[in-house]
Every structure is written in structure tokens, then in C-alpha cells.
Amino acid sequence: MLDAALAGAAALVAAAFALTAFDRWHRRGTPHDHAFAVSMTLFAIGALALWWAAALGWSMATYRVFFLAGAVLNVAWLALGNVYLVAGPRAG
């Protein structure tokens, strides 16, 4: 029960951060804000999959969404945002 509550809270916080990052990207137009917004959206999807699994049980589809969004794609977009931020758009 606690696992499901923590996963749900993480999904809500990540969704709030994603909305904030999308708003910053919309206002500024910087590529690192876009990459961070996509990364936080993927993290929120992964946290929702974890919440679903903790509340209802793991399935192959839940595990695939959790692993793909929360571990594989999320890291790549987060790294891209850091490259944009540190090295500039040309390096990104």
C-alpha cells in the first residue's frame, strides 16, 4: 500500500515538473527546456506504471512501460537536455 502511494505521489510531482518545463519551453523556446520536459513526462509515465503495478500487480505490459519510459528513454532525454545546457545547441 505504501509503495503504491509513493509511486502515485512521484507521478504527480513529475507531472507538475513536466508541465512547468513545458511552460518554460513554450515561453523561452530553448532546446534544453524541451528535452527536460520530455524527460519529466517519461518519468511521470514510468511512475504511473509503477503505481499501477504496485496497486494491481505486475504484468508484462506494465513492466515494459515502466522499463521503457522510466529507465531507457528517460535517461537519453535527460542526457540530451544536459548536453544542450552545458555544450549548446550545436553539440546537442
C-alpha positions in Angstrom: 0.0 0.0 0.0 2.8 2.4 0.9 4.6 1.6 -2.4 1.5 2.5 -4.4 1.1 5.8 -2.5 4.7 6.8 -3.0 4.6 5.9 -6.7 1.4 7.9 -7.2 3.0 10.9 -5.4 6.1 10.6 -7.6 3.9 10.6 -10.7 2.0 13.7 -9.6 5.2 15.6 -8.7 6.8 14.6 -12.0 3.7 15.6 -13.9 3.9 19.0 -12.2 7.5 19.4 -13.1 6.8 18.4 -16.7 4.1 21.0 -17.0 6.4 23.6 -15.6 9.2 22.6 -18.0 6.8 22.6 -21.0 5.7 26.1 -20.0 9.3 27.3 -19.8 10.0 25.8 -23.2 6.9 27.4 -24.6 7.9 30.9 -23.3 11.6 30.7 -24.0 12.0 28.2 -26.8 15.2 26.8 -25.5 16.0 23.2 -26.5 17.2 22.1 -23.1 13.8 23.0 -21.6 12.1 20.9 -24.2 14.4 17.9 -23.5 13.9 18.2 -19.8 10.1 18.4 -20.3 10.1 15.3 -22.3 12.3 13.6 -19.7 10.0 14.5 -16.9 6.9 13.3 -18.9 8.6 10.0 -19.4 9.4 9.8 -15.7 5.8 10.5 -14.9 4.7 7.7 -17.2 7.2 5.3 -15.6 5.9 6.3 -12.1 2.3 5.8 -13.2 3.3 2.3 -14.4 4.9 1.6 -11.1 1.8 2.9 -9.3 -0.4 0.6 -11.4 1.9 -2.4 -10.7 2.0 -1.7 -7.0 -1.7 -1.3 -6.8 -2.9 -4.1 -9.2 0.1 -6.3 -9.8 2.8 -6.6 -12.4 2.1 -7.7 -15.9 4.3 -7.9 -19.0 2.8 -4.7 -20.4 3.2 -2.8 -17.2 6.8 -3.9 -16.8 7.6 -2.9 -20.4 6.1 0.6 -20.0 7.9 1.0 -16.6 11.2 -0.1 -18.0 11.0 1.7 -21.4 9.7 5.1 -20.1 11.3 5.1 -16.7 14.7 3.7 -17.5 15.6 3.7 -21.1 14.1 6.7 -22.9 14.1 8.9 -19.8 17.9 8.8 -19.4 18.5 9.6 -23.0 16.3 12.7 -23.0 17.7 13.8 -19.6 21.3 13.5 -21.0 20.3 15.4 -24.2 19.0 18.3 -22.0 22.2 18.4 -20.1 24.2 18.4 -23.3 22.1 21.3 -24.6 22.6 23.2 -21.4 26.3 22.6 -21.0 27.6 22.4 -24.6 25.0 24.4 -26.5 22.5 23.6 -29.3 25.2 22.7 -31.8 26.6 19.9 -29.7 23.1 18.7 -28.9 
